Every structure is written in structure tokens, then in C-alpha cells.
Amino acid sequence: MVADPVLLQAVADLFPNGISRYAVGGLLVGLGTVVIYVGTGIPAGASTFLESTLSYVSDRSRFQRYVGSRDWRLVFTAGIVLGALAFAATVQSGAVATSLYEPGTTGRLYEVAGVTLWTTDVQPWRLFIGGILVGIGTRIGKGCTSGHGVCGVGSASRTSLVGVATFLTVAIGTAQVVAALGVSP
């Protein structure tokens, strides 16, 4: 079978830094999902974190349905945050070298007491508003990209397939509009 060079170039253009980092990330996300499902019998998803956390302080039935799974959900979300911090402190700062990522290609590197640290160029207000919009979207969409995209698509859920197609379409369209307007981090 001979591959079309135009098609190969089009795929290469989608991944200018290579595909290996995305493949490794996808494998790790998939492995994490399997571990959570095998360990709890519940599909992994981050969008129910707020409601499960509110079950610690509220007796409302809406939040109480998460009492049985709220502890692992708290650990799951802490792992997302701590994993991002560990990546920023090691790989992004250049303390750990890997062929999958070139340090300093995004954000800014700076030194504090001889230690190289990394920070994003995105303003805090944009991160805050983005977080709120993502939270609203996950409630409206009855789940998040991790729940629908990994677990739902993996189990061939029609709802999740439609949700993921919608997520991607809106994300790609939004990115194109924002880029056309000249907005940058």
C-alpha cells in the first residue's frame, strides 16, 4: 500500500512537533481510566468533582448521591492538579529532559533561588473565566471531555459520540475565530 504524500503532509501539519507526545499522553489517560474503572466500577470523569465535594458540606439529595464515590473523586482531581504541577516543575522547567517535550516552548521560565520554574503566559483572569465557562459547559453537557471523550466513546455511547463531536466542532471553531481576531494568551 502506497500512502498519498499530500495526505501524509496534511497529517504531519496537524502535529508539527510529532505525534509521540500525544500518543504517550493518550496511553496514560487510557491507563488511568482503566485503573479507576477496575478499582471502583465507576467510569472516570472530572465534571462531578464540585458536586461530590459539596456532598461533604450539604445534605441536599443532589449532592448526596456522590457520598459513596466522593473520596476517590477528590483524589482523582487532586491528581490532575498535582500532575500538572509536577510536569511544570520538572519537564517544563527543564529539570527533567525528554524527547517528547522541549522546555520553555510555552509560557515563561524564570529562576528562584537557583531553581528554574515555569509559568503560563495566560492571564489569571482568563484562566478564571475559562474555568467557570468549562464548569458551566460540563453541567450543560452532562459531563466533561474526560467522561464523554474517554469513557463514553470507549463504550460506544451515542450520547457521548454526539457530545464529543460537538465539543470538537465548537472548540475548533472557537480557536479559529479567536486566532482570526488576533487574540493570544
N, C-alpha and C positions, 0 to 999 in steps of 0.2 A: 504494500500500500504506500503510495506516494502522497505526502501531505502538501496541501496548497500553500506556497510560500506567502501569499497575501494573507491567508487565514492565520498562519503562524506568526506573522508580523503583527497582526491585529491583536492576537492573544499576548504577545510579548509587550505591546504598548500598554496593555491593561496592568501589567506587572513590571514596571521599569526596574525595580530592584530585585527581580527574580521571584519565583513562586515558593521557594523553600520556607521562608519565614511564615507564610500563610498556611502552608501545609502542616508545619510543626504546631502552630497555634491551633489549627483545626483539630489535629490529633489530640492535643492536650485538653481542649474543650470537650471533645467527644469522650475521652477517658474519664474526665471529671463527672460528666453526665452519667456515664455507666456506673461509676463508683457510688454516686448519690442514689441512683435508682436501685442498685443491688442492695445498698445499705439501708434504705428507708422504704422502698417500694413506691416512692413519690417522684414524679418527673421533676427535674431541676428547673427552676425559673426564679429570677431575681425580683420580679414585679410584686410579689406578695410580701416582700420584706416589711414594708411600712405597716401593712395591716397585721402581720404576725407580730411585729414589735409592739403595736398598740394593744395587743391582747395581754401584755404584761400589766397595763395600767387601766384598761377599760373592761367593763363587764358586758358591753353590748354584744349581742349574738353575732353580729357581722365579724367581729374580731375574734370571738371565742372559738370559731371553727378551726383556727390555726394553733390552738393550745398544744395539740399533740405533735406538731411539727415545727413549732417556733424556735426551738433551741438550735436545730440543725440549720434552719434558715438564717439565723443570726450568725452562726459560724460560716455559712456559705457566703454571706455578704461581707463579713469581716475578711474572709479570704480573698475576695475580689479587691477590696481596698488595700489590704496588706500586700497582695501580689503585685499590684500596680506600684506601690511604694518601694517594694524590693527591687522591681525591674528598674525603676527610675534611679535608685541608689546604686545599683550595680552595673547593669548593662548600659543604660542611657548615659550614665556619668562616665563610662569608660573604665570603671574599676574591674569589670569582667569583660574580656574580649570574646566575641563570637562572630562567625562569618555571616550570621543571619541578620545582624544589625550593625550599622555604623553609628558610633556615639556622636551626639551633637548634631544630628541631621534635622532634628526638630527641637523647638524650644531653645533654651539658653543654658550653657554650662557656666558655673561660677565656683570659686573656691572659698571655703570657710575653714580656717584652722588647718590648712593643708589637705582638706578633703574636697574632692570635686563633686559637686551636686548639680542636679538638673532641675529646671523649672519650665513650665509651659509658657508660651508667648500669649496664650489666650487670657484675656482679662477676666478677673474673678466674677464680675457682673454677668459676663456671657456664660461662664460655667454655671452660675447660679440659675439664671433664666433657662438655660438649656436643660438643667436638671429638673426644674419644675415642669417644663414642657414635655420632657420624656416621661415624668411621673404621670402627668395627665394622659398622655398618649397610651401608656401601658394600661391604665384603668379603662379607657375608652375601648382599646383593642383587646381587652380581656386577656392581657398577657404581654410579655416582652419578647424581644428578639431571641433571647436565650431559650425561653419556654416554647415559643412557636417555632423558631428557626431551627433549633437543635432537636428538641424532644418531639414537637408536633410534626414537623416534616419527617423526622426519623420514623415516626409511627404512622405516616401517611394520612394524617388528619386533614380532611378537606378544609376545615376552618383555618388551620394553620397554614396550609398551602396558599389560600387566598390572602391571609394576613401577611405572610412573608412577601408575596408578590406586591401587595400594597405598600409594605414598608420600603421595599427596594425602589419601587416606582417613585414614591414620594421623596425618598432620600436622594435619588439620582437627580430628579427634577429640581429639588431644593438646592442641591450642590451646584447645579448648572446655573440657576438663577442668581445665586449668591456670587458665584465666580464672575458671571457676566456683569454684575453690579460693581465688581471690583472690591468686594468686602474680603478682608483677610483677617486672620487671627489677630 
